[in-house]
Amino acid sequence: MAILGNIIKGIINLTDTLSSETNHIEAQKEVLKNLLETAKETQFGNYYNFEEILTSENIEKAFAKKIPYFDYNSLNEKWWYKLHNGEENVTWVGNPSYFALSSGTTGKTSKKIPVTDEMIAAIKSSGIKQVTALNNFDLPADFFEKDIMMLGSSTDLAEKEDHLEGEISGISASNIPFWFKGYYKPGEEIAKIEDWDERVQHIAENAKTWDIGALSGIPAWIELMLQKVIEFHNLKNIHEIWPNLKVYTSGGVAFGPYEKSFKALLGKPVTVIDTYLASEGYIATQVRPDTDAMQLNTENGIYFEFVPMNPDYINADGSIKQNAPSLTLEQVKTNTDYILIISTVSGAWRYLIGDTIEFTDVEKAEIKITGRTKFFLNTVGSQLSVNKMDDAIKYLEEKFSTRITEYTICAKRFEDDEFYHSWYLGSEMINENDKIVTALDDYLKNANKNYSVARSKALKGVKVKVIPVENFYDWNDNNKKKGGQVKMERVMKEEKFADWEKFVTQNSKK
C-alpha cells in the first residue's frame, strides 16, 4: 500500500474539506482594500490619493474613476523606471526582490516586471490551492508519491545590484517550498542550465531514473521535450518510460490547438489541468474535472477588472483607451469577451495584461482565455478573436484527419490591391491547398457573422500555406529563445509578417 501517498492525499482531502467555499466577490473587495492600504504611502499611492479612495462609499468605483489604465510601456515610462534608478516605495512598498523578464509574444525587447516578496507568497498560496484541488480529480494515492516535471525557463537567475532577474517560471521554480524539492524534476542542477536544448538533452539522458507522475509547462515546449525523450530512448510513446504519468498541467496558453499532437505522444490518457501563470502573477487555475475552465485566484494578491471586448476601446498599438468602461466581478456576464485588467501586490495598477477572457461561471469565478488584445484581428471588420481561430484549427484537424500544432495569421493587402487573411499552418497535411482554403473560409463564415459580413465587403478571401511545424519553433528560437513562457504570436502586423515570410522562405531553402 502506498502509505505516504495515502497520508499526503488525506492531508489534501482534509485541507480541501476545511476550506470554506470562497465568496469571490467579497474576496475581491478585500484584496482591493488591502492593496490600497498597503500602498497608500508609496509615490504612486500619494500621487493618486489612495487615502481618499479608501474613504469612499464605493471603493471599487472610486478606484476605477481615479486611476487611469496602464500597460507595461506607460507604467514603466511613468513609474517603474524609478526602480532601476534606485528609488524605493514607487508603486509598491520597498523594492522588488525580482524582475520577471518577459518578451511577451510581440517583440524582442525584454520587459522587466517587478516581482515582490508579497507576489512570491501569493503565487505559493495559489499553488497550494492548485494542489488541494487535486482532491477533486480522483487520483490514486500512489500518484502523490511520484515526481513532478516542471519545464520552464532556467532557474539560474541573473544577479543585478539588489535583485535577481529571470522568467517568471524560473523565479517560481527557484522558490519552491523545501518539502517539494524531493518531488521536483528535472532537479535544481539541470533546471539551472540556460541553453534549452542542452537542458532537454540532460532530461532525456536522466529520464529512466525518474518516476514522473505529472508534467507542467507550456504545451509547445512540453511536446518538444517529450519527443526528445521518446527519440533518445527509441520509444513508441512516453508512457513506456514514465508509466505512472497521469497529470499534465498546462499553462499560459489555450491547450486546445495542442490537444491532438500532445495525445499522439501518450500511451494512455492523462488528466489535463489548465493553469494561468503570467509574468505579472498567478491568475487562475482549474479546480474541478467537469470543466476545462479556470477559477480566478481572487484571494491572493490580485484585484481584477474587466473591460468589454470592443474594437472601439483598443488603440492601434493594442493599448486600451482611457474612456473604456470597466466592470467588477459582481457585474460581469457569461459568454462575453472581456479585456483583463489587474492590480497586484507587485505594484501593477489597472494594468492591461494583454489577454482577453470569457466567464463560463460567474459565481465560481471560472474563465477561459479567449485571446490577446494584440492578436484580435479586426482588419476590414472581421473581428476574429484567437479562440475563434483555435476553433477553426480544430475543425480543420478533424476534417482532414491531421494535426496542426502551430499557426499564425496576418490580414494584408496583396498584389491585386485586395485584403486577404494569410494563414500559415504548422502541419504535415497533404491535401490540396484549395480544399483547405475553402474549408477554413466556410467555417469562419458560419461561426462568426462579423467575418461573414467582412467577406462580403472588403475582405477578399483566405490564403493558406502549410509548412513544417519546426519552422515555428525555429522562428521563436531565432527571435527570442526556446522554452519558458515563450508563445507563438497568432496574429502579426504586416511589417513583422514580412519578416516571418522571409524567414520561412530562407528556412525552406536549407
Buried (B, 14 or more C-beta within 10 A) or exposed (E): EBEEBBEBBEBBEEBBEEEEEBBBBEBBBBBBBBBBEBBBEBBBBEEBEBEEBBEEEEBBEBBBEBBEBBBBEBBBEBBBEBBEEEEEBBBBBEBBBBBBBBBBBBEEEBBBBBBBBBBBBBBBBBBBBBBBBBBBBEBBBBBBBBBBBBBBBBBBBEEEEEBBBBBBBBBBBBBBEEEEEEBBBBBEEBBBBBEBEEBBBBBBEBBEEBBBBBBBBBBBBBBBBBBBBBEBBEBEBBBEBBEBBBBBBBBBBBBBBBBBBBEEBBBEEBBBBBBBBBBBBBBBBBBBEEBBBBBBBBBBBBBBBBBBBEEEBBEEEBBBEEEBEBBBBEEBEEEBBBBBBBBBBBBBBBBBBBBBBBBBEBEBBBBBBBBBBBBBBBBBBBBBBBBBBBBBBBBBBEBBEBBBBBBBBBBBEEEEEEBBBBBBBBBEBEBEEEEBBBBBBEBBBEBBEBBBBBBEEBBBEBBBEBBBBBBBBBBBBEBBBBBBBBBBBBBBBEEBBEEBBEBBEEBEEE
